[in-house]
Amino acid sequence: MSKKTIVLASDHAGYELKDSLKEDVIALGYDVLDLGTNGPDSVDYPDFGTALAKAIQNGDAETGILVCGSGIGISIAANRHAGIRAALCHDETLARLSREHNDANVLVLGARTTGIEVAKACLNTFLNTEFAGGRHQRRVEKLG
């Protein structure tokens, strides 16, 4: 059985946090598809949110991690695509609930609003929490 692939993407404000989280994802035993960006030169976050969404839609990865300055713009960009449930999380509780209740398949973090230790805790919680199903299933199905 092959390892689960996680796709990562960020804009210029989020690349350092993305790279740090990438190391943790690899250490946890996942394969990584890194779509960039990989430096401080200004880029447009919608391009990276869209690229990540398409990678999941195409089956190149099952789960994604997005990072921009606040996390807001890149989550909006990703959520415009069918089948993407990108959740902006600021703490472990939101990361857990996004998986348990909403079956989120993309964790979104704000590099300017979330410290590295909190971001790593969100990542670990997100990756280790299962969707609860049950009463939540019909609600998720309504998301399209």
C-alpha positions, 0 to 999 in steps of 0.5 A: 500500500502506498503512502498517503500524499499531502499537497502543500502550497503557500504564497510569499507570506506563508512559504516559511511556515509551509516549509517548516510544516513540510518537514513535519509532514515528511517526518510523520511518514507522508509523501509530499507534493509541494506546489510552492511558492518557495521564496519571498517574491510577491505572488498571488495567493489565488494561483496557489489555492487553485493549484492545490484544489486541482491537485486534490480534484485530480487525485494527486493528493488526498489532503492539503495544507495551505498557508498565506499571511492571514489564511483568509484569501487562500482559503477562499480561493481553494473553497471555490472548487468542487469537493474542496473543504478548506478550513482556516484554523487558529487552534487545535480545537478548530482543527479537530472540529473541521475534521470531525464535523466538516470532513475538511480536506485542507488545513489552512493557516495564517503565517502572520496570525498563527505561531509555529508551535500552534501551527504544528499542533493544528497540523498534527490534530488535523492529520490524526482526526477522523470524520465523525460521519453520522449526523454530520454526513448529510450536512457535508453532502449539502456542501457539494 
